[in-house]
């Protein structure tokens, strides 16, 4: 972060020193002119076409938030035992929490970024970028965590067992989640009023919603310490899955009293792109049995069939003067399957935020 701040400061200094004279008058540095042009676009597009009886805009454009998150990521993996004929399935479950994180967010009229880190629970970090206009919302979230104690169990026709197991090399999971929405009733309904308070919903209104989601996740546990787990998962040590979905739904903003807003949105989606990459590994042991390491033995790409997904959100907020409070929840669920393995990942988060406009 310090390097980024120093680099940005040097760029501004060089731009200021390179000011050119035109017509006997000094021109502003080109980064400044570009930023001012972008600012004018954001200011005008945010309120263009709005009904002032339903949606208002705060006078102070900048805002900063302190956030507290409670979230959990689950990964459920199941694999058929190829050495047993009784239908035995091995199951491994790992999760990140519940994890409590603290962080901050800053932005200008709905355009901003945030960062949070876990203080209770697993080693989890989340980075987010958001852009919210009068009729649209775009959000990017990157989450990563480590888990060293998966729950492992086996169940078959004549067999059932559970293992107590931990590893020195944790399972590593990183997820990238990108979603975008378009609100058809932009004149009277504000997505920004519910999820970043850059606008204010003055009267209750609803809107049809068109949405799209992109989800990419990578789970890696290819390490000699995890060889037992890899054997149970049919030699799998890493897999990646990617999904893209589009859909339509409905959102409603209810204003029960001045300053209050309760917003709900649900968007069923069709997952038209669903691809898994599975990497298998084997243990390579030296002749003297003193050194060993993993070698990748294969990589399989699997295109799954079209399926359904959904995105559900609920937000409650209260605004007064230049301050606001918001509580927010979000849930997503993704499935995967190949010839012998299947499972799913789920992610839910609940966070509260205290914001200040300036």
N, C-alpha and C positions, 0 to 999 in steps of 0.2 A: 504493500500500500504506500509506503514511504517513497519507493521508486517511482510509482505512478504520479504522486503529487509533485515530486521534483521534476519529472519529465514534462508534466503539464505546465509548470511554472516557467521552465526554460522555453517552451514553445510560445507562450504568451510574451515573454521578454523579447525573443527574436522577432516576433511579428510586430511588436511595438517599435522596435528599432528600425524596422524596414518600412516605415511609413513613407509613402511617396507623395510628392507635391503635384497637384494637377490644377492648372488655372490659378496658380498663386495661393491656393488654399490647401492645407494639409487634409488628406483623406484618413479616415479611420482604418486601422488594420483590417485586412480581409477576413481573419477569423471573427473579428467583432461584427463586421457587416453581415457575415453569414449567420451568426448567432441571432442578430437582431431580426433578420429576415425569417428565420425559423420561429422566433418568438412571436412575430406578427401573425404568422400562419397558424400557430397553435392557439393564440388568443382569439382569432377570428373564427376558426373552424369549431372551437369548443362551443360557441353560442349560436352559430349560424343555424337559422331555421327553428330555434327553440321557442316554445310557447312560454312566455315569462310568468304566466299564471301557474304553470306546472313545474317548471325547472328554472332555477336561478343559479347565478355564478358568484362565489365569494369574491370580495374585492382584493384580498391578498392572494397572490398567485402561488407563492412558495409554501411548502409544508414539509414538516419533519415528524417522524413517528418513532416512538419506542415500542417494541413489540415483545410479547411473550408467547411462545408457541408450545403446544403440546401435540406431538405427532407420533405416528407409528408406521413403519414399513414392514410388511410381512412377505416372506417368500416361502412357498410350499412346493417342495419337489417330491415326486413319486416316481419310482422305477420298478419295473417287473424284474424279479430275480430270474435270470436266464438259466441258473443251475438247478432250480427247484421246479417240479412239475405241478405243485399244488396251488399255483396262482399267488405265491407269496409276493407282496408288494413292500418295498422299502420306502420309508417316508422320512424326509428331513425337513424340519421347519426352523427357520431363523427369523428373527425380528429385531427391530432397532430400539424397541422401547416397551412402554411409553417413554418418550424422551422429552425433557423440558429444555427449551432453548430460549435465549434472549438475543435480541438484535435490534437493528435500526433500519429505517427507510427514509429516503429524502427524494423530493421531486418537485416538478413545476407543472401545475395544472394537469396532473394525472400521468405525467411522464417521469419515471424515476426508477431507482434500483434500491435493493435491500440486501442485507447479509445477516445471518444468524448462526449461532453455534450452540451446541448442547452444553448445559451445565449439570444436568442430571440425566443419567441413562447412558446410552451408547455414544461412541465417538461419531457424532453426526454433524454435518454442516449443510447449510442451504443458501444458495445464491438465487436472487430473483430480479427480473427486469419486467416492468410493466409500462404499457402505453394505452391510455384510455382517452377516447375522444367523445364527441357528441353522440355518435351512432355505433361505435365499435369499441372493442377491448381486445388487447393482445397481451399475453402473459407468458414469460419463460421462467421455468424453475429448474434448478439443478440441485439434486440432493445426493449425498454420499454418506455411507455409514459402514462400520465394521462390526462383525459379530463372531465371537470366538466360541460360543457354546450352542450349537444347533441341537434341537431335540430330534433324536433318531429313534425310529420304531419300525417293527416289521409285523406284518399280519398276513397269514395264509389260512388255508383250509384246516391244517393241523398244527399251526404254529403261530405264536404271538410272543413278542418280546419288545423290550424297550432298553435302550442303551444310555448310560450316563457318559457323556463324551465332551471333551473340550480340546482345543487345539492352540498351539503356540502361534500359528499363523492364521489370523481371523479370515473369515469369508468377507470379501469386499464387494459391495454393491454400489453402483452409481446409476442414477436415473436422470434422464432429461425429459421434461414435460413441457410441451408448447401447445397453447390453445388460443383460439381466436373466435370472436363472436361479432355478429352484426345484428343490431336492433332495428326492426322495421318501423316501430313507432318512436323514432328519435325526437319527434316534436314534443311529446309529452312524457316520455319515459327516459330515465337516465341510468345507465349501467354504472357510470362513474360515481353517482351519488351513493351507491350502495357499497362499492368496493375500494374507493380511495378518497371520497369526499371532496373531489375537485369541483363537483357540481352539487346542487342541493335540490332534492325532490320536495316540492312544496305541496302537491296534491297527489293522491293515489292514482296510479296508472299502471298498465301492463303492456306487454309487447310480445309479438312473435319473434323468435330468435333463430338465426341460422348459425351453426357452429362447426368448427373443425378442430381436431386434436391430433397431435403427433407425440408418440411415446417411444423412447428408446432406453433400454436398460441393459446393463452388463453385470453379470455375476461371475466372480472369479474365485476359485479355491484350489487352483493348480499349484500344489506345494507338497513336498514329501511328507510333511506332518499331516496332511489331509488325505493320504493315500487310501486309508480305510473308507472314508466317505466317498472317494472317487470310485472305489470298487463297488460299493453299494449302489452308486448311481450309474452303473454300467460304464465305468471308465471316464465318465464326463468330468472335466475339471474347470470348464468355463463355457458359458453360453450367453448369447446376446439375442434379444428379441426386439423387434421393431413393429409398431402398429400405427396405422393412419386411419382416421375415422372422420366421417362427415354426418351431420344430422340437423334436425330442427326441433325446437321445443318452445317453451313459453316461460316468461319471467314476469313477476309482478312486484311492484313497490307499493307497500302500504304505509301511509302516513297517519298513525293513530292520533298524534298530537304534534304541536309545533316543535321542531327540532328532532323528533323521533322518526326512524325509518326501519321497517322490517321488510327485507327483500328475500324472495325465494326464486330459484331457477332450476329447471330440470330439462335436460336435452338428451333424448335417446339418440344413439348414433349407430351407423352402419360402418363396421370395420372392413374396409375394402382391401387393405394391405396388411398382411399378417405374416411376418417372416422370422424364422429362428435360425441362428447359427450355433451349432453344437461342436465343441472341441473336445476330443478325447486324448488321454495321456496314458503313458506306461512308465513304470519305474525302471530305470537303468542303473544296475549295480555293478561296481567295478569287480575285477577278478579277486582282489584281496578282501572284498566285502566291507571295505572301510569307507568308500565314497559311493554316494548314490544321488541321482537327480532325476527329474521328470523329463521325458521327451514327448512331444506332441506326435500322436500317431494318426490323427485324422481330423477332418473338418467337414461337417455336413451342413448344407443349406436346405431348409425346409420351408416351403410356402404352405401355410395353413389356409383352410377354407374361410370364406366370408362369414363374419359373425356379428353379433350385436354388442354394444357397449353403452355406457351412459355416463353423464357428468351431472352431478347434483351439488347445489350450493345454497347456503343460507347465511344471511348477514343481518345483524342488528346494530344500529348506530344511533348516536345522539350527538347533536352539534349545538354549541352555544358560543356566541361571540367568535373569537378566533381559535377555539379549542373544539376537539371532538373525541369521542370514544367509539370504538367499533369492536364487535365480536363476530367471528367468521368461522365457518366450517366448510370442509371440502372433502369429497371422497371419490376415489377412482379404483377400478378393479380391472385387471388384465389377465387373460388366460393364455397358456401356450401348450403345445402337444407335438410329439414326434412319434416314431414307431413304437418305442418302448417306455418313453418318459412323458410325463405331463405334470402340470402344476399351474400355479397362478401367483401373481403379486398383487398386493393391495396397498393403498396408501391413504391414510386419513390424517387430517390436521385440524386443530382447533386453535385459533389464536385470538388474542386481544391486543388492541393498539390504542395508545394515547397520542393524539396528534396536535400539532401547534402550527398555525398559519402565520406567515410573515411576508 
